[in-house]
């Protein structure tokens, strides 16, 4: 592990463009460097928001004010949600691993519009910084929650406009990334790579990109309308001025539910790359996984109403949205069966990426099943706006997207930097993360069922046991996060050389040097096989 | 897929065109949100919408519609001109398009300032005294035409960039995708107006 030798080729990390140092990074249109810039920014924001989450847990270790007052708590859960949703989870996998690996996986030298790609990163940073400003420019931090429900968000005296503008600009960055990926996948696949010879991570990015392009503008205009409501007093959504607050909820969730699939589809794509590699076996049901990504994107567009079962929508719309919510679970379940079948009978090697990927399935299943509890009309009434919902979406978003991100970073780290991390420390960090995660969020299911509301800073003494256990879990989780990051940072500096293909993977990224050279391929590959063909590539399958 | 571009050339007109079409979809959805809100409130407050819409000047609206339709024609003609290699004619037609856009904006300026004279703007005392439905109508009117005007300005900037590049010879018979895509964008601006005009000015 102490090797400090250098690899011999010039990779994208050493490549010198017109400028040197930081300016070289900030002006680079190389998709891999942009991917890394996203990753560094997102990591910083993730840590900030995670620490804010820890503060909320500490606050809830005992009833009554513990370390902050009620208004501060409102501000903290708002900025925790805004950062995590709009800055970390929505862009996370697509912007980081999509940028880093989409072109390589389809055998291209870059994305279709490299300059637009860099521009998206600048938009993203602008939005992120505006979000931070909302905390510090005069006035109080926003306290509406990340959902910005009207009429409160039109009336709150805090810096809501800053947060709304931040979300608007971040959405624009997301649209442009999606647009770029769609064109890249349509136009830049290597010769011979037909749609059904394309690896499955690009398939999931393709489905995601369509949601980004078709759903995000709706929340964009909705946020603009709330801004207009605050500035010009128009009252689109304020019942006192003749507006309709339920209309806001519709418009908000028309985007924000598909946004959940923007988060989870690329996560499914990442683990779909990992299972075949660590089972040394072609993925089971390639076509089913590819098509189910598209099915999730299409059906997921029409389930938004399940956030509004208690908002006073009609019986038949509740029936419709509940039905579709159950339907959208089907393609997700198809994927789970396919992952398990991929491992079945394979030569399984339980390295850290597979460990994270398997725990992804475990946590995603718990999140998915509790999602059905929430999607059923009768149980929804009982669990609506309780800690049960909080536990459910953390299982999906953190347990799903978060663990898939960790799986992805452990899978592709040797490719990104050319160096290998310590498996031992990666496994120990995984232990802390997995244990801490479950100890943190599982008790919330129970106290949620017992009636603990979400977003409350105080609670009745009967819920204290659950809250104390949950807070202990938060500390374990934070230790795991720092352990994992330290392991990776150390490996970046001092790790042993990984070589081009440490996992014996067969997709295109493993056929080029680690780290990849500036334009990925000396010669554009010609594709003749299925993407997960583990045999001798000279044979025809 | 036999039409893959070779990867050594960075120029992919087909790809750029797909990109522009996708962007146009997002714009349609952006305005779609406003159209949806319009539909909901039109249904809820049809009498007030009717009353408020009568205040709008249908003459200026019609004039602007004609101006935009003509500009869509000239921009399409200029794309045909550059396809045939006649960049002088292309520039001339684009200048006509830019002029039309300017006329549109000047008309808009007079229309809005006329309303402001009568204190018909969101948040004014006069508007605050109106019925809910009328306030919402004016809110939607300013928001929809304002957002549309912003798009006219963006289109204007794009067209001017195209003119400059035509003059410097960077857009030619073989490299005209920026020209074509700016034209597409301009048609979008026109198309949205085609829907705004009857919804706001004509249905009373």
Interface residues (C-beta under 8 A of the other chain):
Chain A: X108 X109 X112 X113 X116 X175 X179 X180 X182 X183 X186 X187 X188 X189 X191 X194 X213 X214 X215 X216 X217 X218 X220 X221 X222 X224 X225 X228 X232 X233 X234 X235 X236 X241 X242 X243 X244 X247 X251 X524
Chain B: X1 X4 X5 X7 X12 X14 X15 X16 X18 X19 X22 X23 X25 X26 X27 X29 X30 X31 X32 X33 X34 X36 X37 X40 X41 X44 X45 X122 X123 X128 X131 X132 X133 X135 X136 X139 X142 X143 X147
